């Protein structure tokens, strides 16, 4: 189970970083940037969680 969690965190970090850099270049307003990054992070995390759940991996 720990291996699956580590893989999910690695995929999360690899996917999130370039997208966040793109958002930082597009959105110059600091508050909107934080909100956009938060929404993106939650969306990607939930997407990875549902993919893991689809393969019957229980993370909780």
C-alpha positions as CSV (number, residue, x, y, z in Angstrom):
1,X,0.0,0.0,0.0
2,X,2.8,2.4,0.8
3,X,4.3,1.9,-2.7
4,X,1.0,2.9,-4.2
5,X,0.8,6.1,-2.1
6,X,4.4,7.0,-3.0
7,X,3.6,6.5,-6.7
8,X,0.5,8.7,-6.5
9,X,2.4,11.4,-4.7
10,X,5.2,11.3,-7.4
11,X,2.6,11.5,-10.2
12,X,0.9,14.3,-8.4
13,X,4.1,16.3,-8.1
14,X,5.2,15.7,-11.6
15,X,1.9,16.7,-13.1
16,X,1.2,19.7,-10.8
17,X,4.6,21.5,-11.1
18,X,4.6,22.4,-14.8
19,X,0.9,23.3,-14.8
20,X,1.4,25.6,-11.8
21,X,4.3,27.3,-13.5
22,X,2.1,28.0,-16.5
23,X,-0.6,29.4,-14.3
24,X,1.9,31.6,-12.5
25,X,2.9,33.1,-15.9
26,X,-0.7,33.6,-17.1
27,X,-2.3,35.0,-13.9
28,X,-0.4,37.9,-12.4
29,X,-2.9,38.7,-9.6
30,X,-1.6,37.1,-6.4
31,X,-5.0,36.2,-4.9
32,X,-6.3,34.7,-8.2
33,X,-3.1,32.8,-8.6
34,X,-3.4,31.2,-5.2
35,X,-7.1,30.3,-5.8
36,X,-6.3,28.8,-9.2
37,X,-3.4,26.7,-7.8
38,X,-5.6,25.5,-5.0
39,X,-8.4,24.4,-7.3
40,X,-5.9,22.7,-9.6
41,X,-4.2,20.9,-6.7
42,X,-7.5,19.6,-5.4
43,X,-8.7,18.5,-8.8
44,X,-5.6,16.6,-9.6
45,X,-5.5,14.9,-6.2
46,X,-9.1,13.8,-6.5
47,X,-8.5,12.6,-10.0
48,X,-5.6,10.4,-8.8
49,X,-7.6,9.3,-5.9
50,X,-10.5,8.1,-8.1
51,X,-8.0,6.3,-10.5
52,X,-6.5,4.5,-7.5
53,X,-10.0,3.6,-6.2
54,X,-10.9,2.3,-9.6
55,X,-8.1,-0.2,-9.3
56,X,-9.4,-1.2,-5.9
57,X,-6.5,0.4,-4.0
58,X,-7.8,1.5,-0.6
59,X,-5.9,4.6,0.5
60,X,-7.7,5.2,3.8
